[in-house]
Amino acid sequence: MKTGWILCDKGKTGTYRQCLALANLFEKELGFQFVHKPISLNLFWRYLPPHFAKWKKAPFIIPSDLHPPYPDLIIAAGRQAVTMAMALRHYAFTIVLQHPKINPSNFDLVIPPYHDNLKGKNVLPTLGALHPIKAEELIAIRQKIEGEGTYSSLSFPRIAVLVGGDNKYYRYTDQFVKTFSDTLRYMVTQSKKYKGGSFLITPSRRTRPEIISELEKGLNGLSYQLWKGEGPNPYMDYLAISDAIVVTGDSISMMSESCLMGKPVYIAEMPIENRKFRDFIKNLYAGGHAVSFMNQSFASLDRHASLAMTESTRHCEDPLRILGRRGNPDVLDLTPIQLFKPLDELNRVGKQVVELFKSHDA
C-alpha cells in the first residue's frame, strides 16, 4: 500500500481541507493511506523563507514525527509546511497547494489559484479552492433530509447564509453587519423570486458573538434557523437543501464550496484591501459562478435567480426531484433565467494530478 503525508500549518483548517480533498482522491484512485502531520516550527524557522531549507538534506529542523520511513507522496500547504516540503522533497513526490512563495520548480507539482498568477511547467492553477465536498454527497444528503422532513417547518425558497468573520485583511464593522442583515431582510420581503423564503444560517469559528447577535436583531420576525455552535454544524445540510446561497466574501474556501452545485450564489462583499480576494471574486463573477449580493439592485437579483443544477444532474430524468422541489409551486417559480455554472476544481484537475503521479511512479 502506498502512503502519503499531509503537511499543513497547525490550526489552518481551511488549508487542511484543501489538502484532504486531494488526498481523498489519491485514496480512491490509487489506494493510498494518508497521515495528517500538522506543522509548527520553532520561531527561527517559522519566519525564515522556505528556500533556506533547500540545502538541508538531513535537516535538524525536521520534527521527530517526520523521520523515515518516508511516504510515497507529500501534499503540503502553508508557509511552514512548504519549508518542510522543501526539506523532504528529495524523499517523496511532492505536491504543494497554493503559492509556495518560492520557485515552483523545487517541487514535482504546484497547484495555486489563478489569481496568484504563478507560471511554470509544473504549475496547474485552479479558480476555486480544492475541497472534499462532492456534488453526489450533497444530493444524497438532500434526499435523506426530504425523507425525514427535518426542515419541513422552514418555508421555500430556502436560502443558506454562510457567515465568516474577521481575518487579517478585514474586521467586521457594525455598518457592514447592518447592511448585510438589511439586505437579507429585503431579499425575503421584497424580492420577487425569494419573497416569503427562509434562511439557514451558519457562522464560522471566526464569527464573533456580537455579529451573531446583530444578525438576530436584524432578522427578527423572519423565518430562519441559526446554528449557535450546539451539536454538529449543519453546514453540509444547508448546502444540500438550500435553493440559493448567500456567502460572505472573507473566505475563499466557503465561496468555492458554495459554487459547487451551480445554485444561485450571492457574495456579500466587504471592502477587503487585498488583491487576492478581489481577483478571486472577480473571477467567480466573470465565470458565471456567482453574483454580487451587496452591490446590486434587487431587480438584478431577481434577474439572476435561477433553478440551477450541477452537470451531474442535468441529464437525470427528474432533476427537480433530485433537487427536492417537486410539488412546490412557489419554488418552481424559480424558472431558469440564467444558470449559474457549477465550480468543481477537484473534478477538473484531480485526474490530471493522479496521472502525473502515476507516470512519475512508473
C-alpha positions in Angstrom: 0.0 0.0 0.0 1.3 3.4 -0.9 1.5 6.0 1.8 1.2 9.8 1.9 1.7 12.7 4.4 -0.5 15.8 4.6 1.7 18.7 5.8 -0.3 21.7 6.9 0.4 24.6 9.2 -1.1 23.8 12.5 -4.5 25.3 13.1 -5.2 26.1 9.5 -8.5 24.2 9.0 -9.3 25.6 5.6 -5.9 24.8 4.2 -6.1 21.3 5.6 -9.4 20.7 3.9 -7.8 21.6 0.6 -5.1 19.0 1.1 -7.6 16.5 2.3 -9.6 16.8 -0.9 -6.6 15.8 -3.0 -5.6 13.1 -0.5 -9.1 11.6 -0.7 -8.8 11.4 -4.5 -5.5 9.5 -4.2 -7.0 7.2 -1.7 -9.9 6.5 -4.0 -8.0 6.1 -7.3 -4.7 4.5 -6.1 -5.5 3.1 -2.6 -3.2 5.5 -0.7 -3.2 5.7 3.0 -2.6 9.2 4.3 -1.5 10.6 7.7 -2.0 14.2 8.7 1.2 15.9 10.1 0.4 19.4 11.5 3.5 21.6 11.2 4.5 24.0 13.9 8.2 25.0 13.5 10.3 26.8 16.1 10.4 30.6 15.9 13.7 30.6 14.0 12.5 28.5 11.1 8.9 29.7 11.3 9.8 33.2 9.9 12.6 32.3 7.5 11.7 32.0 3.8 11.2 28.3 2.7 14.3 28.4 0.4 16.6 28.3 3.5 15.6 24.7 3.8 16.8 23.9 0.3 20.3 22.8 1.4 19.2 20.7 4.4 19.0 17.1 3.1 19.2 15.7 6.7 17.8 18.8 8.4 17.8 19.2 12.1 14.7 21.3 11.6 12.6 18.3 10.8 10.4 17.2 13.7 10.8 13.6 15.0 7.4 12.6 13.6 8.7 13.4 10.0 11.6 11.0 10.1 11.8 7.8 8.0 10.2 5.7 6.7 9.2 8.5 4.2 5.9 8.3 2.3 5.4 7.9 -1.5 3.6 11.3 -1.7 3.6 14.6 0.2 0.8 17.1 -0.1 1.7 20.4 1.6 0.1 23.8 2.0 1.0 26.8 4.3 4.2 28.7 4.8 5.7 26.4 7.5 4.5 23.3 5.6 6.3 24.5 2.4 9.5 24.8 4.4 9.1 21.1 5.5 8.3 20.1 1.9 11.5 21.8 0.8 13.5 19.7 3.3 11.7 16.5 2.3 11.2 16.9 -1.4 14.1 14.5 -2.3 12.4 11.6 -0.5 8.8 11.7 -1.9 6.8 13.0 -4.8 5.8 16.5 -3.5 2.7 18.5 -4.4 2.3 22.0 -3.0 -1.1 23.7 -2.9 -1.4 27.5 -3.0 1.5 29.8 -3.9 4.7 28.3 -2.3 6.4 31.7 -2.2 9.4 30.0 -3.8 10.3 28.9 -7.3 7.7 26.1 -8.1 10.4 24.1 -9.9 11.6 23.0 -6.5 8.6 20.7 -6.3 7.0 18.0 -8.5 3.7 19.8 -8.8 2.3 23.1 -7.6 -1.5 23.8 -7.6 -2.1 27.5 -6.9 -5.2 29.7 -7.5 -5.3 31.6 -10.8 -5.3 34.9 -9.0 -1.7 34.2 -7.8 -0.5 34.4 -11.5 2.1 31.8 -10.9 3.6 30.3 -14.0 5.7 27.2 -14.6 5.8 23.8 -16.4 4.7 22.0 -13.3 2.1 24.6 -12.3 -1.6 23.6 -12.5 -3.8 26.5 -11.5 -7.4 26.4 -10.2 -10.1 29.0 -10.0 -11.6 27.9 -6.7 -10.1 26.2 -3.7 -10.0 22.5 -3.6 -12.3 20.9 -1.1 -13.6 17.4 -0.1 -17.3 18.1 -0.7 -18.8 16.2 -3.6 -22.0 17.0 -5.5 -23.3 13.5 -5.2 -22.8 13.7 -1.5 -25.0 16.8 -1.2 -27.6 15.2 -3.4 -27.7 12.1 -1.1 -28.0 14.4 2.0 -30.9 16.3 0.4 -32.7 13.1 -0.4 -32.3 11.8 3.1 -33.5 15.1 4.6 -36.5 15.1 2.3 -37.5 11.6 3.6 -37.0 12.6 7.3 -38.7 16.0 7.0 -36.1 17.6 9.2 -36.5 21.1 7.9 -40.2 20.9 6.9 -41.1 23.9 9.1 -39.0 26.3 7.1 -40.7 28.0 4.1 -39.5 27.8 0.5 -37.3 29.0 -1.1 -34.6 28.2 1.5 -31.5 30.3 1.4 -28.3 29.2 3.1 -26.4 32.1 4.7 -22.7 31.3 5.3 -21.2 33.8 7.7 -17.5 34.2 8.1 -15.7 36.6 10.4 -12.6 38.7 11.0 -9.4 37.9 9.1 -6.1 39.6 8.8 -7.4 41.8 6.0 -10.7 42.9 7.4 -12.6 43.2 10.7 -16.4 43.2 10.5 -17.9 46.6 11.3 -21.3 47.4 12.7 -22.2 49.1 9.4 -21.3 46.0 7.4 -23.4 43.7 9.6 -26.4 46.1 9.5 -26.2 46.4 5.7 -25.9 42.7 5.4 -28.9 41.9 7.6 -31.0 44.7 6.0 -30.2 43.2 2.5 -31.2 39.7 3.8 -34.5 41.1 5.1 -35.2 42.8 1.8 -34.4 39.6 0.0 -37.3 37.6 1.6 -39.8 40.5 1.9 -39.4 42.4 -1.3 -37.6 40.3 -3.9 -40.0 38.7 -6.4 -38.1 35.4 -6.5 -37.2 35.0 -2.8 -40.2 36.7 -1.1 -41.6 34.5 1.7 -38.4 32.4 1.9 -36.4 31.3 5.0 -32.8 31.4 6.0 -30.5 28.7 7.1 -27.6 30.5 8.9 -24.4 29.0 10.0 -21.4 31.1 11.3 -17.8 30.0 11.3 -15.2 29.8 14.1 -14.2 33.4 13.2 -17.7 34.8 13.7 -17.7 37.0 16.9 -20.8 36.5 19.2 -21.8 40.2 18.7 -22.0 39.6 15.0 -24.5 36.8 15.5 -26.5 38.9 18.0 -26.7 41.8 15.5 -27.9 39.4 12.8 -30.6 38.1 15.0 -31.8 41.6 15.7 -31.8 42.4 12.0 -33.8 39.3 11.1 -36.3 39.5 13.9 -39.7 38.3 12.8 -38.4 36.4 9.7 -38.3 32.7 9.2 -34.8 31.4 9.9 -32.7 28.7 11.6 -29.4 29.8 13.1 -26.8 27.4 14.3 -25.2 28.6 17.5 -22.5 26.0 18.0 -24.6 23.4 19.8 -24.4 20.0 18.3 -22.9 19.1 14.9 -22.6 22.0 12.4 -25.4 21.7 9.8 -23.2 23.3 7.1 -23.5 20.3 4.8 -27.2 20.1 5.3 -27.6 23.8 4.5 -25.5 23.4 1.3 -27.6 20.4 0.3 -31.2 21.7 0.9 -30.8 25.3 0.0 -32.3 26.8 -3.1 -29.8 29.7 -3.1 -26.7 30.6 -1.1 -25.5 33.9 0.4 -21.9 33.8 1.5 -19.7 36.5 3.0 -16.6 37.4 0.9 -14.0 36.8 3.6 -13.3 33.1 2.9 -12.1 31.7 -0.4 -12.9 28.2 0.8 -16.6 29.0 1.7 -17.1 30.8 -1.6 -15.6 27.9 -3.5 -17.8 25.3 -1.7 -20.9 27.5 -2.2 -20.4 27.3 -6.0 -20.1 23.5 -6.2 -23.7 22.7 -7.1 -24.3 25.5 -9.6 -27.0 27.0 -7.3 -27.6 30.8 -7.3 -24.7 32.1 -5.2 -24.6 35.7 -3.9 -21.4 37.1 -2.4 -21.7 39.7 0.3 -18.6 41.6 -0.4 -16.7 43.7 2.2 -14.0 46.3 1.5 -11.1 43.9 1.8 -7.9 45.6 0.7 -6.3 42.5 -0.7 -5.7 41.8 -4.3 -6.1 38.0 -3.8 -9.7 38.3 -2.6 -10.6 41.0 -5.1 -9.3 39.0 -8.1 -10.8 35.7 -6.9 -14.3 37.2 -6.5 -13.9 39.0 -9.9 -13.1 35.6 -11.5 -16.1 34.0 -9.9 -18.3 36.7 -11.4 -16.6 36.5 -14.8 -17.0 32.7 -14.9 -20.8 32.9 -14.1 -20.4 31.1 -10.8 -21.7 33.9 -8.6 -23.0 37.4 -8.5 -22.7 40.3 -6.0 -25.2 40.5 -3.1 -24.5 43.8 -1.5 -23.8 46.0 -4.6 -26.9 45.4 -6.8 -30.5 46.3 -7.0 -33.0 43.5 -6.3 -34.3 43.8 -9.8 -30.9 42.5 -10.7 -31.1 39.8 -8.0 -34.4 38.7 -9.4 -33.0 38.5 -12.8 -30.2 36.3 -11.7 -32.4 33.9 -9.6 -32.5 30.5 -11.2 -33.1 26.8 -10.7 -29.5 25.7 -11.3 -28.1 22.2 -11.2 -24.8 20.5 -11.5 -23.5 19.0 -14.7 -24.0 15.6 -13.0 -27.8 16.2 -12.6 -28.6 17.9 -15.9 -29.1 14.6 -17.7 -31.2 12.9 -15.0 -34.8 12.0 -15.7 -36.2 14.3 -13.0 -33.7 16.9 -11.8 -36.5 18.7 -9.9 -37.0 15.6 -7.7 -33.3 15.3 -7.1 -33.0 18.9 -6.0 -36.0 18.5 -3.7 -38.5 20.9 -5.3 -41.2 18.6 -6.7 -44.8 19.7 -6.0 -44.0 23.1 -4.6 -45.3 25.8 -7.0 -43.7 28.6 -5.1 -40.2 27.1 -5.6 -40.9 26.0 -9.1 -41.5 29.7 -9.9 -37.6 29.9 -9.8 -37.7 29.1 -13.5 -34.3 29.1 -15.2 -33.4 32.6 -16.2 -29.7 32.2 -16.1 -27.9 29.0 -15.0 -25.1 29.6 -12.6 -22.1 27.5 -13.6 -21.0 24.7 -11.1 -17.4 25.1 -9.9 -15.7 21.7 -9.1 -12.0 22.2 -9.4 -11.1 18.9 -7.8 -13.1 17.1 -10.5 -11.5 19.3 -13.2 -7.8 18.9 -12.2 -7.8 15.9 -10.0 -7.5 13.2 -12.7 -4.6 15.1 -14.3 -2.8 15.2 -10.9 -3.3 11.4 -10.4 -2.0 10.7 -13.9 1.1 12.8 -13.4 1.9 10.9 -10.2 1.3 7.6 -12.0 3.7 8.5 -14.9 6.3 9.6 -12.4 5.9 6.4 -10.4 6.1 4.1 -13.4 
